[in-house]
Amino acid sequence: MELEVRCAPLSDAAGLHETLSTIVGSAHVHDDLTVRELHSEDVWTPVSSTVALIVAPGSTEELAAAVRATGEAGYSIAPRGAGMSYTGGYVPAHDRTVSFDMRRMNRIVRLSREDMTITVEAGATWTAVNDEVSKHGLRLPFWGPMSGLSSTIGGGISQLNAMFGAGQYGTSSESVVALKVVLATGEVVRTGARGPGGDTPHYRHFGPDLTGLFCGDCGTLGVKAEVTLRLITAPKFEDTASFSFPTGAALLNAMAEIARSGVAAETCAFDPGLTTIRLKRASLAGDIKTLGAVVAKEKSFGKGLLAAAKIAVGGRNFVAPTDYPLHFACEGRSKGAVDADMAEARRICIAAGGSEIENTIAKVIRAMPFPPLNSMLGPTGEAWVPVHCVCSLSTAPAILAEIYEVYERRRAEMEAAEIHTGFLFSTMASNAIVLEPVFFWPQGWRKVHESAVEPSHLSRLTKRGSNPDGTALVVELRKELFAIFARYGTGHFQIGRTYPYRESRDPGSRALLDAVKAVADPRGILNPGVLGFPVGENAA
């Protein structure tokens, strides 16, 4: 069904506001400056241009009509999920931009145990989807990033994700069966083999992989309306362990071998810098919600109390401040299979020079996979921003060493500016490692942080002022890391406007990419500037 909307020529936001209100209802079109500014920045990028309007469609039909009307009015479109981007993935390229808030489109469209698929609207959160499928003894293969409490499925497919289930099933897009996408013209595209009537998508690879075109596109080829994901029977058994390594190379060698073996559902590791930051945060022992989640996760109340007691006593202080801790989970259909995987992972870690430590963090990660987003700020309120690369198993140690060389060369400047660094590491299926360097520095938070961090947590932090010199140094350091990534030919998630994509492609690939963009977005109005596509003087 297509909504019929008569669009007179529009030259101002007021006219477009009226038109969009007829499509989605006046309550779902916003022009308040405070809200518009929130939708005009992300975790890294402060407000430069400000979106003219915010529209929140409630269905695929409303989305298609709103996209069509916005384009005909000469405005650009910036699709936005929960606002977790740190790469300029949805910030406006200019003021003649409408932010499409996708969170109203959050329904479960179809859950089929018979077909082992679930179709959801793009604004559904990872938490909501996991809660729903778990009622049926099911799970997604890749089941979400740590920000899944707020992050949306559509945002995750547009930006791609790492973490839960990624050690065996890869990133979010590798669990996608089919998509329903709205192009810049308002046309709806349906991908995959879709069954009788086209409403029961069940298989992705029906001819060329059109689904893959829109995975990782950061919303510049189309706006996701519905996502169909495959399901698996939820593993009945799981176990966790943690190891500490004396060097980053030893850690990465162990992670690479664990990836090759395929025994871990996911891995999560830190360097000494991030360990130090984590130790400054509130104690695990004092977090009743965390301990309660651990109790609930265990199969018996007695085991849960014992696990929580060990956490309360041990806290985080079992990790030496100079070590590299690795946390992993194994899961399966039988206890014997999980025990075998755990034994192999332990053997790998010991062979690489690791020592087993209390699995406090590993237990908490599994018991409370989607925590509040309080880590968007440093432990006392500092600014935080990550960068990352997806590298081959063989190149990860060399990339890490080169990054440390940059930090050592610029140590004096970083110490003077109070810039602290850390690393998060994880594995992707059997063939890749994610390196995520993070920066903390004394810079005040903004609206995007206030919208995501718990108010009770925010009230305990110190609000800094503007720090242009410190931020400028972080910009320089990021550029040096990007140059390292480029030399090793790494990949990236949420490319946004941060990582070179279009310009890094060979001429044939770039021509093909540009041809797809020309069909999907002939006026260049979808997230102009993202993925390296050009930004015109206006969207018309």
C-alpha positions in Angstrom: 0.0 0.0 0.0 1.3 3.4 -0.9 0.3 6.6 0.8 -0.9 9.3 -1.6 0.4 12.7 -0.6 0.1 15.8 -2.8 3.3 17.8 -2.6 3.2 21.4 -3.7 6.6 23.0 -4.4 8.2 23.7 -1.0 10.9 26.2 -0.3 10.9 26.3 3.4 10.9 23.9 6.4 7.4 25.1 7.5 5.9 23.8 4.2 7.7 20.5 4.5 6.6 20.3 8.2 3.0 20.5 7.1 3.4 17.9 4.4 5.2 15.4 6.7 2.5 16.0 9.4 -0.1 14.8 7.0 1.9 11.6 6.5 2.9 10.6 10.0 0.8 12.9 12.2 1.8 16.2 13.7 3.0 14.6 16.9 5.7 12.8 15.0 7.3 15.8 13.3 9.6 18.0 15.4 11.2 21.3 14.9 12.3 22.1 18.5 15.9 23.4 18.4 17.1 21.3 21.3 15.9 18.1 19.7 17.2 19.1 16.3 20.6 19.8 17.8 20.6 16.3 19.4 20.0 14.8 16.0 22.8 16.9 14.5 25.7 15.5 16.5 27.1 12.1 17.4 29.4 10.8 20.0 32.4 12.3 18.2 31.0 14.9 16.0 29.6 18.1 17.6 26.9 20.2 15.9 28.0 21.9 12.8 24.9 22.0 10.5 21.6 21.6 12.2 18.8 19.4 10.8 15.7 21.4 9.7 13.2 18.8 10.9 12.8 15.4 12.6 10.3 13.0 11.3 9.4 9.7 12.9 7.5 7.4 10.5 5.4 4.6 12.0 5.3 2.1 9.1 6.9 1.3 5.8 4.2 3.1 4.0 4.7 6.3 6.0 8.5 6.0 5.6 8.3 5.7 1.8 5.9 8.6 1.6 8.0 10.8 3.9 11.2 10.0 2.0 9.5 10.8 -1.3 8.1 14.1 0.1 11.4 15.1 1.6 13.3 14.5 -1.6 10.7 16.4 -3.7 11.0 19.4 -1.4 14.8 19.5 -2.0 16.0 18.3 1.4 18.5 15.6 2.2 17.7 12.6 4.5 19.7 11.4 7.4 18.4 8.1 8.8 19.0 7.7 12.6 18.5 4.8 14.9 19.6 5.2 18.6 22.4 7.7 17.8 25.3 5.5 18.8 27.5 6.5 15.9 31.0 7.9 16.4 31.9 8.3 12.8 29.5 11.1 11.5 27.2 8.4 10.3 24.0 10.3 10.5 25.0 14.0 11.2 23.7 16.4 8.5 25.9 17.5 5.7 24.0 20.8 5.6 21.0 22.5 7.2 18.6 21.4 4.5 18.4 18.0 6.0 15.6 16.0 7.6 16.5 13.5 10.3 14.5 10.3 10.1 14.0 9.0 13.6 13.4 5.2 13.0 12.6 4.2 16.6 8.8 4.2 16.2 9.1 1.4 13.7 9.9 -1.2 16.3 7.4 -4.0 15.8 8.0 -7.7 15.5 6.4 -8.3 12.1 6.7 -12.1 12.0 8.4 -14.8 14.1 8.4 -18.3 12.6 9.9 -21.2 14.4 8.9 -23.3 11.4 11.1 -21.2 9.0 13.6 -20.2 11.8 13.3 -16.5 10.8 12.2 -13.3 12.4 11.2 -10.2 10.6 11.4 -6.9 12.6 11.0 -3.3 11.8 14.3 -1.5 11.6 13.8 0.5 14.8 13.5 -2.5 17.1 16.3 -2.8 19.6 18.6 -5.8 20.0 17.4 -6.2 23.5 13.7 -6.3 22.5 14.4 -8.9 19.7 16.4 -11.1 22.0 13.7 -10.9 24.7 11.1 -12.0 22.1 12.9 -14.9 20.5 14.1 -16.3 23.9 10.4 -16.9 24.8 10.5 -19.6 22.1 13.8 -21.1 23.0 15.4 -19.4 20.0 18.2 -16.9 19.5 19.8 -14.9 16.7 23.2 -16.2 15.6 24.8 -12.8 16.1 22.7 -11.4 18.8 23.9 -7.9 19.4 26.5 -5.3 20.3 27.1 -4.2 23.9 25.0 -1.1 23.2 22.0 -3.4 22.4 19.9 -1.8 25.2 19.4 1.1 22.8 21.0 0.2 19.5 18.5 -0.7 16.8 18.5 -3.6 14.4 18.4 -1.2 11.4 21.3 0.8 12.7 23.3 -2.4 13.4 22.8 -3.6 9.8 23.6 -0.2 8.4 26.7 0.3 10.5 27.6 -3.4 11.2 28.4 -4.7 14.7 30.7 -6.9 16.7 30.4 -8.8 19.9 27.8 -11.4 21.0 28.0 -14.6 18.8 30.5 -12.9 16.5 33.3 -15.4 17.4 31.3 -18.1 15.5 28.8 -16.2 13.3 30.5 -13.0 12.3 29.0 -9.5 12.2 25.4 -8.5 12.3 24.9 -8.6 8.5 25.9 -12.3 8.4 22.7 -13.2 10.2 20.5 -11.3 7.8 18.2 -13.2 5.4 16.4 -10.4 3.6 15.6 -6.7 3.8 12.8 -4.3 2.9 14.5 -1.0 2.0 13.1 2.4 0.9 15.2 4.1 -1.8 15.6 7.9 -2.1 12.8 7.9 -4.7 10.3 6.4 -2.2 10.4 3.1 -4.0 10.4 0.0 -1.8 12.9 -2.7 -2.6 12.5 -6.3 -1.2 15.6 -8.6 -1.3 16.0 -12.3 -0.9 13.7 -15.3 -1.7 10.4 -14.3 -0.1 7.9 -17.1 -0.4 4.3 -17.0 -1.5 3.1 -13.4 -1.8 6.5 -12.1 -0.9 5.8 -11.8 2.8 7.7 -14.8 4.1 11.4 -14.2 3.3 13.4 -17.3 4.1 16.6 -17.3 2.1 19.2 -14.7 1.2 21.2 -15.9 -1.7 18.7 -15.9 -4.6 20.9 -14.7 -7.4 23.3 -11.8 -6.8 23.3 -10.7 -3.2 21.2 -7.5 -3.2 20.8 -7.8 0.5 24.5 -7.3 0.9 24.4 -3.9 -0.9 22.5 -2.4 2.0 24.5 -4.0 4.8 27.2 -1.6 6.0 26.0 1.2 3.7 25.4 3.7 6.6 22.0 4.6 5.2 23.4 6.1 2.0 21.9 3.6 -0.4 18.5 3.2 1.3 16.6 3.5 4.5 15.9 0.1 6.2 12.3 -0.5 6.9 12.2 -4.2 7.8 15.0 -6.8 8.5 14.6 -10.5 8.4 17.1 -12.4 10.4 17.7 -16.1 10.8 17.3 -17.9 14.0 19.0 -20.8 15.8 17.9 -22.9 18.7 19.3 -21.2 21.8 22.3 -23.1 23.2 21.4 -25.0 26.3 24.8 -24.9 27.9 27.5 -22.3 28.2 30.7 -21.6 30.2 33.1 -18.8 30.5 36.8 -18.3 31.4 39.3 -15.5 31.7 43.1 -15.5 31.1 45.7 -12.8 31.6 48.7 -12.3 29.2 51.9 -10.5 29.7 52.0 -8.9 26.3 49.7 -7.7 23.6 51.3 -10.0 21.0 50.8 -13.1 23.3 47.1 -12.1 23.7 46.5 -11.6 20.0 48.2 -14.9 19.2 45.9 -16.7 21.6 42.8 -14.9 20.1 43.9 -15.7 16.6 44.2 -19.4 17.4 40.9 -19.4 19.3 39.3 -17.9 16.2 40.9 -20.5 13.9 39.6 -23.3 16.2 36.0 -21.8 16.3 35.5 -22.8 19.9 34.5 -19.4 21.4 31.1 -17.8 20.9 32.7 -14.5 21.5 35.9 -13.0 22.9 36.5 -9.7 24.6 39.9 -8.5 25.7 41.6 -5.3 27.0 45.0 -3.8 27.2 46.5 -2.4 30.4 45.3 1.1 29.6 41.6 0.1 29.4 42.1 -2.1 32.4 43.2 0.9 34.4 40.2 2.9 33.2 37.8 0.0 34.1 39.3 -0.1 37.6 38.5 3.5 38.1 34.8 2.9 37.4 32.3 2.0 40.1 32.9 -1.4 41.8 31.2 -4.4 40.4 30.6 -5.5 44.0 28.5 -2.3 44.7 26.3 -2.8 41.6 23.3 -4.6 42.8 21.8 -4.8 39.3 24.9 -6.6 38.0 25.1 -9.1 40.9 21.4 -9.8 40.5 21.9 -10.5 36.8 24.6 -13.0 37.6 22.3 -14.8 40.1 19.5 -14.9 37.6 21.8 -16.3 34.9 22.8 -19.4 36.8 20.7 -22.5 36.5 20.1 -22.7 40.3 19.7 -20.0 42.9 22.4 -21.6 45.0 24.9 -21.5 42.2 23.9 -17.9 41.4 24.5 -16.8 44.9 27.9 -18.4 44.9 28.9 -16.8 41.6 27.7 -13.4 42.9 29.6 -13.8 46.1 32.8 -14.5 44.2 32.3 -11.4 42.2 31.6 -9.3 45.3 34.7 -10.5 47.0 37.0 -10.4 43.9 35.8 -7.3 42.2 38.1 -6.3 39.4 41.4 -6.3 41.3 42.5 -9.8 40.2 43.9 -8.4 36.9 47.4 -7.1 37.2 47.5 -3.5 35.9 50.3 -4.4 33.3 48.5 -7.5 31.9 46.2 -8.1 29.0 43.0 -9.9 30.2 41.0 -12.0 27.8 37.4 -13.1 28.5 35.5 -15.7 26.4 32.4 -17.8 26.4 31.7 -21.2 24.9 28.2 -22.5 24.2 26.6 -25.6 22.8 23.8 -28.2 22.8 25.5 -30.5 25.3 27.6 -30.0 28.4 30.2 -32.4 27.0 30.6 -30.3 23.8 31.0 -27.1 25.8 33.5 -28.8 28.1 35.5 -29.9 25.1 35.5 -26.4 23.6 36.5 -24.9 27.0 39.4 -27.4 27.3 40.6 -26.5 23.8 40.4 -22.7 24.5 42.3 -23.2 27.8 45.0 -25.2 26.0 45.4 -22.5 23.4 45.6 -19.7 26.1 48.2 -21.6 28.2 50.3 -22.4 25.1 50.3 -18.7 24.2 51.7 -17.8 27.7 48.4 -17.0 29.4 47.5 -17.6 33.0 43.9 -18.3 34.1 42.3 -15.7 36.4 38.9 -15.3 38.0 36.2 -15.2 35.3 34.3 -12.3 37.0 34.2 -10.1 33.9 33.3 -13.0 31.6 30.4 -14.0 33.8 29.1 -10.4 34.0 29.3 -9.9 30.3 27.2 -13.0 29.7 24.8 -12.3 32.5 24.3 -8.6 31.6 25.1 -8.3 27.9 23.3 -5.0 27.3 24.3 -2.7 30.2 23.4 1.0 30.5 25.4 3.1 28.1 27.4 4.8 30.9 30.8 3.9 29.3 30.1 6.6 26.6 32.0 8.8 29.1 35.3 8.3 30.9 35.2 7.1 34.6 35.2 10.7 35.9 33.3 12.3 33.0 36.0 12.6 30.4 35.2 12.6 26.7 35.5 9.1 25.1 35.9 8.1 21.5 36.9 4.8 19.9 38.4 4.1 16.5 38.8 0.5 15.1 39.9 -1.8 12.4 39.0 -5.3 11.3 42.3 -6.9 10.4 43.5 -10.4 9.4 44.6 -12.7 12.2 48.2 -12.5 10.9 48.6 -8.7 10.9 47.0 -7.9 14.2 50.2 -8.0 16.3 52.1 -5.7 13.8 49.2 -3.2 13.7 49.1 -3.1 17.5 52.9 -2.6 17.7 52.7 0.3 15.2 50.0 2.0 17.2 52.1 1.7 20.4 55.0 3.3 18.5 52.7 6.3 17.7 51.8 6.6 21.3 55.4 6.4 22.5 56.6 9.0 20.0 53.9 11.4 21.2 53.8 10.5 24.8 54.9 13.9 26.1 52.2 15.7 24.2 49.5 13.2 25.3 50.5 13.4 29.0 50.5 17.2 28.9 47.0 17.1 27.4 45.8 14.4 29.8 44.9 12.0 27.0 44.6 8.4 28.1 44.3 5.5 25.8 43.1 1.9 25.8 42.2 -1.0 23.6 39.3 -3.4 23.2 39.9 -6.6 21.2 37.5 -9.2 19.8 37.4 -11.9 17.2 35.1 -12.2 14.1 34.3 -15.7 13.0 37.4 -17.7 12.1 39.3 -15.1 10.1 39.5 -11.6 11.6 40.3 -9.7 14.8 38.8 -6.3 15.7 41.3 -3.8 17.2 39.5 -0.9 18.9 41.8 1.8 20.2 39.9 4.3 22.5 40.8 7.8 23.7 39.8 9.6 26.9 40.6 13.3 27.4 39.2 16.2 29.5 36.5 17.5 27.3 32.9 18.2 28.4 30.0 16.0 27.4 27.2 17.1 25.0 23.5 16.5 24.4 24.1 13.1 22.8 25.7 11.8 26.0 23.0 13.2 28.2 20.4 11.4 26.1 22.1 8.0 26.6 23.9 8.0 30.0 21.8 7.2 33.0 21.0 10.5 34.9 22.0 8.9 38.2 25.4 8.0 36.8 25.8 11.4 35.1 25.2 13.2 38.3 28.3 11.6 39.8 30.6 12.8 37.1 32.5 16.1 36.6 31.4 18.2 33.7 34.5 19.6 31.9 34.5 22.7 29.7 35.6 22.9 26.1 39.1 21.7 25.3 39.9 22.5 21.7 43.7 21.9 22.1 43.2 18.5 23.6 40.6 17.6 21.0 42.8 18.7 18.2 45.5 16.4 19.4 43.0 13.5 19.5 42.2 14.4 15.9 45.9 14.2 14.9 46.3 10.8 16.7 43.3 9.4 15.0 44.7 10.4 11.6 47.9 8.6 12.4 46.0 5.4 13.3 43.9 5.7 10.2 47.1 5.8 8.1 48.3 2.6 9.8 45.0 0.9 9.1 45.2 1.9 5.4 48.7 0.5 5.0 47.4 -2.9 6.2 44.3 -2.8 4.1 41.9 -3.3 7.1 38.2 -3.2 7.0 35.8 -1.1 9.1 32.3 -1.1 10.6 30.3 2.1 10.8 32.3 3.8 8.1 30.3 7.0 8.1 32.5 10.0 7.2 35.5 8.8 9.1 37.1 5.9 7.2 38.0 6.1 3.5 35.8 3.8 1.6 34.8 5.0 -1.9 38.2 6.5 -2.5 39.9 3.3 -1.4 38.2 1.2 -4.0 39.7 0.2 -7.3 38.3 2.0 -10.4 36.0 -0.8 -11.4 34.6 -1.2 -8.0 34.1 2.5 -7.6 32.3 2.7 -10.9 30.0 -0.1 -9.9 29.4 1.5 -6.5 28.6 4.9 -8.1 26.2 3.2 -10.5 24.3 1.6 -7.6 24.2 4.9 -5.8 22.9 6.7 -9.0 19.9 4.2 -9.2 19.2 4.1 -5.5 19.7 7.8 -4.9 19.7 9.7 -8.2 19.6 13.2 -6.5 22.3 12.3 -3.9 20.0 13.1 -0.9 20.6 10.1 1.3 23.3 10.8 3.8 25.5 12.8 1.4 29.2 12.6 2.2 28.9 9.2 3.9 31.0 6.4 2.4 32.9 9.1 0.5 30.0 10.0 -1.8 30.1 13.7 -2.8 28.1 16.4 -1.1 26.3 18.7 -3.6 25.6 22.3 -2.9 22.0 21.3 -2.2 19.9 18.2 -2.4 17.5 19.4 -5.0 
